[in-house]
Amino acid sequence: MGMFKIMFCKHEYLLIRTIHGDEALYARSEWKCNKCGHNRYSQYLERKQGDA
Ligand SMILES: [Zn+2]
């Protein structure tokens, strides 16, 4: 899985975990694409943030 795959992947993010405590200052949930494995964080608990 290189940068190419990540760049052209139509990500399908799955919720990995919700974030609590000190970490929650920066993000509330962690998502991972089940196709390319790219991680992203969201400030929302139950949904990912935007679509970039
Ligand atoms: Zn992806």
mmCIF file of the protein (N, C-alpha, C, O) and its ligand, coordinates in Angstrom:
data_MODEL
# 
_entry.id   MODEL 
# 
loop_
_entity.id 
_entity.type 
_entity.pdbx_number_of_molecules 
1 polymer     1 
2 non-polymer 1 
# 
_entity_poly.entity_id                      1 
_entity_poly.type                           'polypeptide(L)' 
_entity_poly.nstd_linkage                   no 
_entity_poly.nstd_monomer                   no 
_entity_poly.pdbx_seq_one_letter_code       MGMFKIMFCKHEYLLIRTIHGDEALYARSEWKCNKCGHNRYSQYLERKQGDA 
_entity_poly.pdbx_seq_one_letter_code_can   MGMFKIMFCKHEYLLIRTIHGDEALYARSEWKCNKCGHNRYSQYLERKQGDA 
_entity_poly.pdbx_strand_id                 A 
# 
loop_
_entity_poly_seq.entity_id 
_entity_poly_seq.num 
_entity_poly_seq.mon_id 
_entity_poly_seq.hetero 
1 1  MET n 
1 2  GLY n 
1 3  MET n 
1 4  PHE n 
1 5  LYS n 
1 6  ILE n 
1 7  MET n 
1 8  PHE n 
1 9  CYS n 
1 10 LYS n 
1 11 HIS n 
1 12 GLU n 
1 13 TYR n 
1 14 LEU n 
1 15 LEU n 
1 16 ILE n 
1 17 ARG n 
1 18 THR n 
1 19 ILE n 
1 20 HIS n 
1 21 GLY n 
1 22 ASP n 
1 23 GLU n 
1 24 ALA n 
1 25 LEU n 
1 26 TYR n 
1 27 ALA n 
1 28 ARG n 
1 29 SER n 
1 30 GLU n 
1 31 TRP n 
1 32 LYS n 
1 33 CYS n 
1 34 ASN n 
1 35 LYS n 
1 36 CYS n 
1 37 GLY n 
1 38 HIS n 
1 39 ASN n 
1 40 ARG n 
1 41 TYR n 
1 42 SER n 
1 43 GLN n 
1 44 TYR n 
1 45 LEU n 
1 46 GLU n 
1 47 ARG n 
1 48 LYS n 
1 49 GLN n 
1 50 GLY n 
1 51 ASP n 
1 52 ALA n 
# 
loop_
_struct_asym.id 
_struct_asym.entity_id 
A 1 
B 2 
# 
loop_
_chem_comp.id 
_chem_comp.type 
_chem_comp.mon_nstd_flag 
ALA 'L-peptide linking' y 
ARG 'L-peptide linking' y 
ASN 'L-peptide linking' y 
ASP 'L-peptide linking' y 
CYS 'L-peptide linking' y 
GLN 'L-peptide linking' y 
GLU 'L-peptide linking' y 
GLY 'peptide linking'   y 
HIS 'L-peptide linking' y 
ILE 'L-peptide linking' y 
LEU 'L-peptide linking' y 
LYS 'L-peptide linking' y 
MET 'L-peptide linking' y 
PHE 'L-peptide linking' y 
SER 'L-peptide linking' y 
THR 'L-peptide linking' y 
TRP 'L-peptide linking' y 
TYR 'L-peptide linking' y 
ZN  non-polymer         . 
# 
_pdbx_entity_nonpoly.entity_id   2 
_pdbx_entity_nonpoly.name        ? 
_pdbx_entity_nonpoly.comp_id     ZN 
# 
_pdbx_nonpoly_scheme.asym_id         B 
_pdbx_nonpoly_scheme.entity_id       2 
_pdbx_nonpoly_scheme.mon_id          ZN 
_pdbx_nonpoly_scheme.ndb_seq_num     1 
_pdbx_nonpoly_scheme.pdb_seq_num     101 
_pdbx_nonpoly_scheme.auth_seq_num    101 
_pdbx_nonpoly_scheme.pdb_mon_id      ZN 
_pdbx_nonpoly_scheme.auth_mon_id     ZN 
_pdbx_nonpoly_scheme.pdb_strand_id   A 
_pdbx_nonpoly_scheme.pdb_ins_code    . 
# 
loop_
_atom_site.group_PDB 
_atom_site.id 
_atom_site.type_symbol 
_atom_site.label_atom_id 
_atom_site.label_alt_id 
_atom_site.label_comp_id 
_atom_site.label_asym_id 
_atom_site.label_entity_id 
_atom_site.label_seq_id 
_atom_site.pdbx_PDB_ins_code 
_atom_site.Cartn_x 
_atom_site.Cartn_y 
_atom_site.Cartn_z 
_atom_site.occupancy 
_atom_site.B_iso_or_equiv 
_atom_site.pdbx_formal_charge 
_atom_site.auth_seq_id 
_atom_site.auth_comp_id 
_atom_site.auth_asym_id 
_atom_site.auth_atom_id 
_atom_site.pdbx_PDB_model_num 
ATOM   1   N  N  . MET A 1 1  ? 0.842   -1.210 0.000  1.00 0.00 ? 1   MET A N  1 
ATOM   2   C  CA . MET A 1 1  ? 0.000   0.000  0.000  1.00 0.00 ? 1   MET A CA 1 
ATOM   3   C  C  . MET A 1 1  ? 0.866   1.244  0.000  1.00 0.00 ? 1   MET A C  1 
ATOM   4   O  O  . MET A 1 1  ? 1.366   1.647  1.050  1.00 0.00 ? 1   MET A O  1 
ATOM   5   N  N  . GLY A 1 2  ? 1.051   1.856  -1.152 1.00 0.00 ? 2   GLY A N  1 
ATOM   6   C  CA . GLY A 1 2  ? 1.877   3.057  -1.219 1.00 0.00 ? 2   GLY A CA 1 
ATOM   7   C  C  . GLY A 1 2  ? 1.029   4.297  -1.299 1.00 0.00 ? 2   GLY A C  1 
ATOM   8   O  O  . GLY A 1 2  ? -0.194  4.241  -1.170 1.00 0.00 ? 2   GLY A O  1 
ATOM   9   N  N  . MET A 1 3  ? 1.692   5.429  -1.515 1.00 0.00 ? 3   MET A N  1 
ATOM   10  C  CA . MET A 1 3  ? 0.957   6.681  -1.616 1.00 0.00 ? 3   MET A CA 1 
ATOM   11  C  C  . MET A 1 3  ? -0.016  6.662  -2.786 1.00 0.00 ? 3   MET A C  1 
ATOM   12  O  O  . MET A 1 3  ? -1.107  7.225  -2.699 1.00 0.00 ? 3   MET A O  1 
ATOM   13  N  N  . PHE A 1 4  ? 0.381   6.010  -3.888 1.00 0.00 ? 4   PHE A N  1 
ATOM   14  C  CA . PHE A 1 4  ? -0.505  5.945  -5.055 1.00 0.00 ? 4   PHE A CA 1 
ATOM   15  C  C  . PHE A 1 4  ? -1.849  5.351  -4.683 1.00 0.00 ? 4   PHE A C  1 
ATOM   16  O  O  . PHE A 1 4  ? -2.903  5.889  -5.022 1.00 0.00 ? 4   PHE A O  1 
ATOM   17  N  N  . LYS A 1 5  ? -1.794  4.247  -3.989 1.00 0.00 ? 5   LYS A N  1 
ATOM   18  C  CA . LYS A 1 5  ? -3.040  3.575  -3.656 1.00 0.00 ? 5   LYS A CA 1 
ATOM   19  C  C  . LYS A 1 5  ? -3.905  4.465  -2.770 1.00 0.00 ? 5   LYS A C  1 
ATOM   20  O  O  . LYS A 1 5  ? -5.126  4.510  -2.917 1.00 0.00 ? 5   LYS A O  1 
ATOM   21  N  N  . ILE A 1 6  ? -3.261  5.162  -1.858 1.00 0.00 ? 6   ILE A N  1 
ATOM   22  C  CA . ILE A 1 6  ? -4.019  6.042  -0.968 1.00 0.00 ? 6   ILE A CA 1 
ATOM   23  C  C  . ILE A 1 6  ? -4.622  7.201  -1.752 1.00 0.00 ? 6   ILE A C  1 
ATOM   24  O  O  . ILE A 1 6  ? -5.773  7.575  -1.528 1.00 0.00 ? 6   ILE A O  1 
ATOM   25  N  N  . MET A 1 7  ? -3.843  7.770  -2.672 1.00 0.00 ? 7   MET A N  1 
ATOM   26  C  CA . MET A 1 7  ? -4.314  8.929  -3.423 1.00 0.00 ? 7   MET A CA 1 
ATOM   27  C  C  . MET A 1 7  ? -5.515  8.587  -4.297 1.00 0.00 ? 7   MET A C  1 
ATOM   28  O  O  . MET A 1 7  ? -6.430  9.397  -4.448 1.00 0.00 ? 7   MET A O  1 
ATOM   29  N  N  . PHE A 1 8  ? -5.511  7.387  -4.874 1.00 0.00 ? 8   PHE A N  1 
ATOM   30  C  CA . PHE A 1 8  ? -6.568  7.047  -5.821 1.00 0.00 ? 8   PHE A CA 1 
ATOM   31  C  C  . PHE A 1 8  ? -7.660  6.190  -5.199 1.00 0.00 ? 8   PHE A C  1 
ATOM   32  O  O  . PHE A 1 8  ? -8.645  5.855  -5.857 1.00 0.00 ? 8   PHE A O  1 
ATOM   33  N  N  . CYS A 1 9  ? -7.490  5.850  -3.972 1.00 0.00 ? 9   CYS A N  1 
ATOM   34  C  CA . CYS A 1 9  ? -8.484  5.027  -3.289 1.00 0.00 ? 9   CYS A CA 1 
ATOM   35  C  C  . CYS A 1 9  ? -9.748  5.843  -3.047 1.00 0.00 ? 9   CYS A C  1 
ATOM   36  O  O  . CYS A 1 9  ? -9.683  6.990  -2.605 1.00 0.00 ? 9   CYS A O  1 
ATOM   37  N  N  . LYS A 1 10 ? -10.898 5.243  -3.339 1.00 0.00 ? 10  LYS A N  1 
ATOM   38  C  CA . LYS A 1 10 ? -12.157 5.835  -2.893 1.00 0.00 ? 10  LYS A CA 1 
ATOM   39  C  C  . LYS A 1 10 ? -12.420 5.279  -1.494 1.00 0.00 ? 10  LYS A C  1 
ATOM   40  O  O  . LYS A 1 10 ? -13.057 4.241  -1.313 1.00 0.00 ? 10  LYS A O  1 
ATOM   41  N  N  . HIS A 1 11 ? -11.899 6.020  -0.517 1.00 0.00 ? 11  HIS A N  1 
ATOM   42  C  CA . HIS A 1 11 ? -11.842 5.468  0.834  1.00 0.00 ? 11  HIS A CA 1 
ATOM   43  C  C  . HIS A 1 11 ? -13.207 5.015  1.352  1.00 0.00 ? 11  HIS A C  1 
ATOM   44  O  O  . HIS A 1 11 ? -14.235 5.653  1.128  1.00 0.00 ? 11  HIS A O  1 
ATOM   45  N  N  . GLU A 1 12 ? -13.166 3.912  2.036  1.00 0.00 ? 12  GLU A N  1 
ATOM   46  C  CA . GLU A 1 12 ? -14.345 3.448  2.774  1.00 0.00 ? 12  GLU A CA 1 
ATOM   47  C  C  . GLU A 1 12 ? -13.929 3.319  4.227  1.00 0.00 ? 12  GLU A C  1 
ATOM   48  O  O  . GLU A 1 12 ? -13.401 2.292  4.654  1.00 0.00 ? 12  GLU A O  1 
ATOM   49  N  N  . TYR A 1 13 ? -14.177 4.376  4.970  1.00 0.00 ? 13  TYR A N  1 
ATOM   50  C  CA . TYR A 1 13 ? -13.688 4.417  6.350  1.00 0.00 ? 13  TYR A CA 1 
ATOM   51  C  C  . TYR A 1 13 ? -14.609 3.650  7.292  1.00 0.00 ? 13  TYR A C  1 
ATOM   52  O  O  . TYR A 1 13 ? -15.834 3.762  7.234  1.00 0.00 ? 13  TYR A O  1 
ATOM   53  N  N  . LEU A 1 14 ? -13.995 2.893  8.135  1.00 0.00 ? 14  LEU A N  1 
ATOM   54  C  CA . LEU A 1 14 ? -14.713 2.192  9.192  1.00 0.00 ? 14  LEU A CA 1 
ATOM   55  C  C  . LEU A 1 14 ? -14.253 2.749  10.528 1.00 0.00 ? 14  LEU A C  1 
ATOM   56  O  O  . LEU A 1 14 ? -13.087 3.101  10.705 1.00 0.00 ? 14  LEU A O  1 
ATOM   57  N  N  . LEU A 1 15 ? -15.185 2.823  11.457 1.00 0.00 ? 15  LEU A N  1 
ATOM   58  C  CA . LEU A 1 15 ? -14.859 3.345  12.777 1.00 0.00 ? 15  LEU A CA 1 
ATOM   59  C  C  . LEU A 1 15 ? -13.981 2.344  13.529 1.00 0.00 ? 15  LEU A C  1 
ATOM   60  O  O  . LEU A 1 15 ? -14.371 1.196  13.743 1.00 0.00 ? 15  LEU A O  1 
ATOM   61  N  N  . ILE A 1 16 ? -12.816 2.786  13.916 1.00 0.00 ? 16  ILE A N  1 
ATOM   62  C  CA . ILE A 1 16 ? -11.899 1.942  14.665 1.00 0.00 ? 16  ILE A CA 1 
ATOM   63  C  C  . ILE A 1 16 ? -12.179 2.053  16.156 1.00 0.00 ? 16  ILE A C  1 
ATOM   64  O  O  . ILE A 1 16 ? -12.291 1.047  16.857 1.00 0.00 ? 16  ILE A O  1 
ATOM   65  N  N  . ARG A 1 17 ? -12.290 3.284  16.630 1.00 0.00 ? 17  ARG A N  1 
ATOM   66  C  CA . ARG A 1 17 ? -12.477 3.482  18.065 1.00 0.00 ? 17  ARG A CA 1 
ATOM   67  C  C  . ARG A 1 17 ? -12.979 4.896  18.308 1.00 0.00 ? 17  ARG A C  1 
ATOM   68  O  O  . ARG A 1 17 ? -12.783 5.792  17.487 1.00 0.00 ? 17  ARG A O  1 
ATOM   69  N  N  . THR A 1 18 ? -13.616 5.076  19.430 1.00 0.00 ? 18  THR A N  1 
ATOM   70  C  CA . THR A 1 18 ? -13.914 6.423  19.885 1.00 0.00 ? 18  THR A CA 1 
ATOM   71  C  C  . THR A 1 18 ? -12.856 6.810  20.906 1.00 0.00 ? 18  THR A C  1 
ATOM   72  O  O  . THR A 1 18 ? -12.298 5.960  21.600 1.00 0.00 ? 18  THR A O  1 
ATOM   73  N  N  . ILE A 1 19 ? -12.595 8.100  20.984 1.00 0.00 ? 19  ILE A N  1 
ATOM   74  C  CA . ILE A 1 19 ? -11.472 8.598  21.768 1.00 0.00 ? 19  ILE A CA 1 
ATOM   75  C  C  . ILE A 1 19 ? -11.992 9.389  22.962 1.00 0.00 ? 19  ILE A C  1 
ATOM   76  O  O  . ILE A 1 19 ? -12.877 10.235 22.835 1.00 0.00 ? 19  ILE A O  1 
ATOM   77  N  N  . HIS A 1 20 ? -11.431 9.097  24.100 1.00 0.00 ? 20  HIS A N  1 
ATOM   78  C  CA . HIS A 1 20 ? -11.865 9.750  25.326 1.00 0.00 ? 20  HIS A CA 1 
ATOM   79  C  C  . HIS A 1 20 ? -10.647 10.274 26.079 1.00 0.00 ? 20  HIS A C  1 
ATOM   80  O  O  . HIS A 1 20 ? -9.506  9.955  25.747 1.00 0.00 ? 20  HIS A O  1 
ATOM   81  N  N  . GLY A 1 21 ? -10.913 11.082 27.096 1.00 0.00 ? 21  GLY A N  1 
ATOM   82  C  CA . GLY A 1 21 ? -9.827  11.563 27.925 1.00 0.00 ? 21  GLY A CA 1 
ATOM   83  C  C  . GLY A 1 21 ? -8.990  12.622 27.225 1.00 0.00 ? 21  GLY A C  1 
ATOM   84  O  O  . GLY A 1 21 ? -9.500  13.385 26.405 1.00 0.00 ? 21  GLY A O  1 
ATOM   85  N  N  . ASP A 1 22 ? -7.720  12.666 27.547 1.00 0.00 ? 22  ASP A N  1 
ATOM   86  C  CA . ASP A 1 22 ? -6.837  13.713 27.042 1.00 0.00 ? 22  ASP A CA 1 
ATOM   87  C  C  . ASP A 1 22 ? -6.784  13.740 25.522 1.00 0.00 ? 22  ASP A C  1 
ATOM   88  O  O  . ASP A 1 22 ? -6.759  14.813 24.921 1.00 0.00 ? 22  ASP A O  1 
ATOM   89  N  N  . GLU A 1 23 ? -6.766  12.578 24.904 1.00 0.00 ? 23  GLU A N  1 
ATOM   90  C  CA . GLU A 1 23 ? -6.682  12.511 23.446 1.00 0.00 ? 23  GLU A CA 1 
ATOM   91  C  C  . GLU A 1 23 ? -7.857  13.208 22.779 1.00 0.00 ? 23  GLU A C  1 
ATOM   92  O  O  . GLU A 1 23 ? -7.727  13.701 21.658 1.00 0.00 ? 23  GLU A O  1 
ATOM   93  N  N  . ALA A 1 24 ? -8.996  13.257 23.448 1.00 0.00 ? 24  ALA A N  1 
ATOM   94  C  CA . ALA A 1 24 ? -10.210 13.797 22.851 1.00 0.00 ? 24  ALA A CA 1 
ATOM   95  C  C  . ALA A 1 24 ? -10.107 15.290 22.584 1.00 0.00 ? 24  ALA A C  1 
ATOM   96  O  O  . ALA A 1 24 ? -10.975 15.862 21.925 1.00 0.00 ? 24  ALA A O  1 
ATOM   97  N  N  . LEU A 1 25 ? -9.061  15.924 23.087 1.00 0.00 ? 25  LEU A N  1 
ATOM   98  C  CA . LEU A 1 25 ? -8.835  17.328 22.761 1.00 0.00 ? 25  LEU A CA 1 
ATOM   99  C  C  . LEU A 1 25 ? -8.570  17.492 21.270 1.00 0.00 ? 25  LEU A C  1 
ATOM   100 O  O  . LEU A 1 25 ? -8.869  18.536 20.691 1.00 0.00 ? 25  LEU A O  1 
ATOM   101 N  N  . TYR A 1 26 ? -8.018  16.471 20.661 1.00 0.00 ? 26  TYR A N  1 
ATOM   102 C  CA . TYR A 1 26 ? -7.597  16.570 19.265 1.00 0.00 ? 26  TYR A CA 1 
ATOM   103 C  C  . TYR A 1 26 ? -8.561  15.866 18.325 1.00 0.00 ? 26  TYR A C  1 
ATOM   104 O  O  . TYR A 1 26 ? -8.751  16.308 17.192 1.00 0.00 ? 26  TYR A O  1 
ATOM   105 N  N  . ALA A 1 27 ? -9.162  14.794 18.769 1.00 0.00 ? 27  ALA A N  1 
ATOM   106 C  CA . ALA A 1 27 ? -10.083 14.043 17.918 1.00 0.00 ? 27  ALA A CA 1 
ATOM   107 C  C  . ALA A 1 27 ? -10.975 13.195 18.810 1.00 0.00 ? 27  ALA A C  1 
ATOM   108 O  O  . ALA A 1 27 ? -10.606 12.825 19.925 1.00 0.00 ? 27  ALA A O  1 
ATOM   109 N  N  . ARG A 1 28 ? -12.151 12.900 18.291 1.00 0.00 ? 28  ARG A N  1 
ATOM   110 C  CA . ARG A 1 28 ? -13.095 12.118 19.083 1.00 0.00 ? 28  ARG A CA 1 
ATOM   111 C  C  . ARG A 1 28 ? -13.254 10.698 18.570 1.00 0.00 ? 28  ARG A C  1 
ATOM   112 O  O  . ARG A 1 28 ? -13.780 9.835  19.273 1.00 0.00 ? 28  ARG A O  1 
ATOM   113 N  N  . SER A 1 29 ? -12.806 10.452 17.358 1.00 0.00 ? 29  SER A N  1 
ATOM   114 C  CA . SER A 1 29 ? -12.920 9.102  16.831 1.00 0.00 ? 29  SER A CA 1 
ATOM   115 C  C  . SER A 1 29 ? -11.841 8.863  15.791 1.00 0.00 ? 29  SER A C  1 
ATOM   116 O  O  . SER A 1 29 ? -11.341 9.790  15.153 1.00 0.00 ? 29  SER A O  1 
ATOM   117 N  N  . GLU A 1 30 ? -11.498 7.591  15.641 1.00 0.00 ? 30  GLU A N  1 
ATOM   118 C  CA . GLU A 1 30 ? -10.470 7.213  14.672 1.00 0.00 ? 30  GLU A CA 1 
ATOM   119 C  C  . GLU A 1 30 ? -11.097 6.284  13.649 1.00 0.00 ? 30  GLU A C  1 
ATOM   120 O  O  . GLU A 1 30 ? -11.820 5.349  13.992 1.00 0.00 ? 30  GLU A O  1 
ATOM   121 N  N  . TRP A 1 31 ? -10.804 6.563  12.379 1.00 0.00 ? 31  TRP A N  1 
ATOM   122 C  CA . TRP A 1 31 ? -11.391 5.816  11.273 1.00 0.00 ? 31  TRP A CA 1 
ATOM   123 C  C  . TRP A 1 31 ? -10.286 5.244  10.419 1.00 0.00 ? 31  TRP A C  1 
ATOM   124 O  O  . TRP A 1 31 ? -9.197  5.810  10.320 1.00 0.00 ? 31  TRP A O  1 
ATOM   125 N  N  . LYS A 1 32 ? -10.576 4.118  9.807  1.00 0.00 ? 32  LYS A N  1 
ATOM   126 C  CA . LYS A 1 32 ? -9.575  3.511  8.940  1.00 0.00 ? 32  LYS A CA 1 
ATOM   127 C  C  . LYS A 1 32 ? -10.246 2.992  7.683  1.00 0.00 ? 32  LYS A C  1 
ATOM   128 O  O  . LYS A 1 32 ? -11.289 2.339  7.742  1.00 0.00 ? 32  LYS A O  1 
ATOM   129 N  N  . CYS A 1 33 ? -9.638  3.288  6.554  1.00 0.00 ? 33  CYS A N  1 
ATOM   130 C  CA . CYS A 1 33 ? -10.141 2.804  5.277  1.00 0.00 ? 33  CYS A CA 1 
ATOM   131 C  C  . CYS A 1 33 ? -9.895  1.307  5.179  1.00 0.00 ? 33  CYS A C  1 
ATOM   132 O  O  . CYS A 1 33 ? -8.775  0.842  5.389  1.00 0.00 ? 33  CYS A O  1 
ATOM   133 N  N  . ASN A 1 34 ? -10.942 0.553  4.859  1.00 0.00 ? 34  ASN A N  1 
ATOM   134 C  CA . ASN A 1 34 ? -10.771 -0.896 4.775  1.00 0.00 ? 34  ASN A CA 1 
ATOM   135 C  C  . ASN A 1 34 ? -10.211 -1.331 3.435  1.00 0.00 ? 34  ASN A C  1 
ATOM   136 O  O  . ASN A 1 34 ? -10.028 -2.525 3.199  1.00 0.00 ? 34  ASN A O  1 
ATOM   137 N  N  . LYS A 1 35 ? -9.935  -0.382 2.556  1.00 0.00 ? 35  LYS A N  1 
ATOM   138 C  CA . LYS A 1 35 ? -9.332  -0.722 1.268  1.00 0.00 ? 35  LYS A CA 1 
ATOM   139 C  C  . LYS A 1 35 ? -7.821  -0.506 1.277  1.00 0.00 ? 35  LYS A C  1 
ATOM   140 O  O  . LYS A 1 35 ? -7.058  -1.391 0.892  1.00 0.00 ? 35  LYS A O  1 
ATOM   141 N  N  . CYS A 1 36 ? -7.391  0.688  1.724  1.00 0.00 ? 36  CYS A N  1 
ATOM   142 C  CA . CYS A 1 36 ? -5.974  1.014  1.639  1.00 0.00 ? 36  CYS A CA 1 
ATOM   143 C  C  . CYS A 1 36 ? -5.335  1.144  3.017  1.00 0.00 ? 36  CYS A C  1 
ATOM   144 O  O  . CYS A 1 36 ? -4.112  1.238  3.125  1.00 0.00 ? 36  CYS A O  1 
ATOM   145 N  N  . GLY A 1 37 ? -6.146  1.149  4.067  1.00 0.00 ? 37  GLY A N  1 
ATOM   146 C  CA . GLY A 1 37 ? -5.603  1.205  5.415  1.00 0.00 ? 37  GLY A CA 1 
ATOM   147 C  C  . GLY A 1 37 ? -5.283  2.600  5.898  1.00 0.00 ? 37  GLY A C  1 
ATOM   148 O  O  . GLY A 1 37 ? -4.689  2.765  6.963  1.00 0.00 ? 37  GLY A O  1 
ATOM   149 N  N  . HIS A 1 38 ? -5.674  3.626  5.120  1.00 0.00 ? 38  HIS A N  1 
ATOM   150 C  CA . HIS A 1 38 ? -5.394  5.005  5.524  1.00 0.00 ? 38  HIS A CA 1 
ATOM   151 C  C  . HIS A 1 38 ? -6.203  5.367  6.764  1.00 0.00 ? 38  HIS A C  1 
ATOM   152 O  O  . HIS A 1 38 ? -7.388  5.053  6.870  1.00 0.00 ? 38  HIS A O  1 
ATOM   153 N  N  . ASN A 1 39 ? -5.537  6.030  7.688  1.00 0.00 ? 39  ASN A N  1 
ATOM   154 C  CA . ASN A 1 39 ? -6.200  6.455  8.926  1.00 0.00 ? 39  ASN A CA 1 
ATOM   155 C  C  . ASN A 1 39 ? -6.625  7.903  8.827  1.00 0.00 ? 39  ASN A C  1 
ATOM   156 O  O  . ASN A 1 39 ? -5.977  8.715  8.166  1.00 0.00 ? 39  ASN A O  1 
ATOM   157 N  N  . ARG A 1 40 ? -7.702  8.208  9.478  1.00 0.00 ? 40  ARG A N  1 
ATOM   158 C  CA . ARG A 1 40 ? -8.044  9.608  9.657  1.00 0.00 ? 40  ARG A CA 1 
ATOM   159 C  C  . ARG A 1 40 ? -8.797  9.763  10.973 1.00 0.00 ? 40  ARG A C  1 
ATOM   160 O  O  . ARG A 1 40 ? -9.391  8.825  11.504 1.00 0.00 ? 40  ARG A O  1 
ATOM   161 N  N  . TYR A 1 41 ? -8.740  10.981 11.464 1.00 0.00 ? 41  TYR A N  1 
ATOM   162 C  CA . TYR A 1 41 ? -9.385  11.278 12.733 1.00 0.00 ? 41  TYR A CA 1 
ATOM   163 C  C  . TYR A 1 41 ? -10.535 12.242 12.500 1.00 0.00 ? 41  TYR A C  1 
ATOM   164 O  O  . TYR A 1 41 ? -10.532 13.031 11.555 1.00 0.00 ? 41  TYR A O  1 
ATOM   165 N  N  . SER A 1 42 ? -11.512 12.159 13.380 1.00 0.00 ? 42  SER A N  1 
ATOM   166 C  CA . SER A 1 42 ? -12.664 13.037 13.285 1.00 0.00 ? 42  SER A CA 1 
ATOM   167 C  C  . SER A 1 42 ? -12.915 13.691 14.627 1.00 0.00 ? 42  SER A C  1 
ATOM   168 O  O  . SER A 1 42 ? -12.635 13.121 15.682 1.00 0.00 ? 42  SER A O  1 
ATOM   169 N  N  . GLN A 1 43 ? -13.450 14.904 14.565 1.00 0.00 ? 43  GLN A N  1 
ATOM   170 C  CA . GLN A 1 43 ? -13.834 15.573 15.800 1.00 0.00 ? 43  GLN A CA 1 
ATOM   171 C  C  . GLN A 1 43 ? -15.220 15.134 16.244 1.00 0.00 ? 43  GLN A C  1 
ATOM   172 O  O  . GLN A 1 43 ? -15.709 15.561 17.290 1.00 0.00 ? 43  GLN A O  1 
ATOM   173 N  N  . TYR A 1 44 ? -15.854 14.273 15.442 1.00 0.00 ? 44  TYR A N  1 
ATOM   174 C  CA . TYR A 1 44 ? -17.172 13.765 15.800 1.00 0.00 ? 44  TYR A CA 1 
ATOM   175 C  C  . TYR A 1 44 ? -17.056 12.328 16.278 1.00 0.00 ? 44  TYR A C  1 
ATOM   176 O  O  . TYR A 1 44 ? -16.183 11.582 15.835 1.00 0.00 ? 44  TYR A O  1 
ATOM   177 N  N  . LEU A 1 45 ? -17.929 11.956 17.169 1.00 0.00 ? 45  LEU A N  1 
ATOM   178 C  CA . LEU A 1 45 ? -17.865 10.617 17.739 1.00 0.00 ? 45  LEU A CA 1 
ATOM   179 C  C  . LEU A 1 45 ? -18.345 9.561  16.761 1.00 0.00 ? 45  LEU A C  1 
ATOM   180 O  O  . LEU A 1 45 ? -17.716 8.513  16.619 1.00 0.00 ? 45  LEU A O  1 
ATOM   181 N  N  . GLU A 1 46 ? -19.453 9.828  16.087 1.00 0.00 ? 46  GLU A N  1 
ATOM   182 C  CA . GLU A 1 46 ? -20.143 8.756  15.371 1.00 0.00 ? 46  GLU A CA 1 
ATOM   183 C  C  . GLU A 1 46 ? -20.052 8.880  13.870 1.00 0.00 ? 46  GLU A C  1 
ATOM   184 O  O  . GLU A 1 46 ? -20.610 8.064  13.136 1.00 0.00 ? 46  GLU A O  1 
ATOM   185 N  N  . ARG A 1 47 ? -19.341 9.912  13.406 1.00 0.00 ? 47  ARG A N  1 
ATOM   186 C  CA . ARG A 1 47 ? -19.189 9.994  11.955 1.00 0.00 ? 47  ARG A CA 1 
ATOM   187 C  C  . ARG A 1 47 ? -17.850 10.629 11.648 1.00 0.00 ? 47  ARG A C  1 
ATOM   188 O  O  . ARG A 1 47 ? -17.280 11.363 12.454 1.00 0.00 ? 47  ARG A O  1 
ATOM   189 N  N  . LYS A 1 48 ? -17.372 10.323 10.466 1.00 0.00 ? 48  LYS A N  1 
ATOM   190 C  CA . LYS A 1 48 ? -16.099 10.903 10.103 1.00 0.00 ? 48  LYS A CA 1 
ATOM   191 C  C  . LYS A 1 48 ? -16.325 12.347 9.673  1.00 0.00 ? 48  LYS A C  1 
ATOM   192 O  O  . LYS A 1 48 ? -17.448 12.774 9.405  1.00 0.00 ? 48  LYS A O  1 
ATOM   193 N  N  . GLN A 1 49 ? -15.233 13.073 9.618  1.00 0.00 ? 49  GLN A N  1 
ATOM   194 C  CA . GLN A 1 49 ? -15.294 14.502 9.376  1.00 0.00 ? 49  GLN A CA 1 
ATOM   195 C  C  . GLN A 1 49 ? -15.095 14.791 7.903  1.00 0.00 ? 49  GLN A C  1 
ATOM   196 O  O  . GLN A 1 49 ? -14.055 14.459 7.335  1.00 0.00 ? 49  GLN A O  1 
ATOM   197 N  N  . GLY A 1 50 ? -16.086 15.406 7.283  1.00 0.00 ? 50  GLY A N  1 
ATOM   198 C  CA . GLY A 1 50 ? -15.948 15.841 5.920  1.00 0.00 ? 50  GLY A CA 1 
ATOM   199 C  C  . GLY A 1 50 ? -15.612 14.729 4.950  1.00 0.00 ? 50  GLY A C  1 
ATOM   200 O  O  . GLY A 1 50 ? -15.628 13.550 5.306  1.00 0.00 ? 50  GLY A O  1 
ATOM   201 N  N  . ASP A 1 51 ? -15.310 15.109 3.729  1.00 0.00 ? 51  ASP A N  1 
ATOM   202 C  CA . ASP A 1 51 ? -14.832 14.168 2.727  1.00 0.00 ? 51  ASP A CA 1 
ATOM   203 C  C  . ASP A 1 51 ? -13.775 14.885 1.918  1.00 0.00 ? 51  ASP A C  1 
ATOM   204 O  O  . ASP A 1 51 ? -14.094 15.760 1.113  1.00 0.00 ? 51  ASP A O  1 
ATOM   205 N  N  . ALA A 1 52 ? -12.535 14.529 2.118  1.00 0.00 ? 52  ALA A N  1 
ATOM   206 C  CA . ALA A 1 52 ? -11.445 15.222 1.429  1.00 0.00 ? 52  ALA A CA 1 
ATOM   207 C  C  . ALA A 1 52 ? -10.948 14.379 0.270  1.00 0.00 ? 52  ALA A C  1 
ATOM   208 O  O  . ALA A 1 52 ? -10.028 14.787 -0.440 1.00 0.00 ? 52  ALA A O  1 
HETATM 209 ZN ZN . ZN  B 2 .  ? -8.672  4.089  1.138  1.00 0.00 2 101 ZN  A ZN 1 
# 
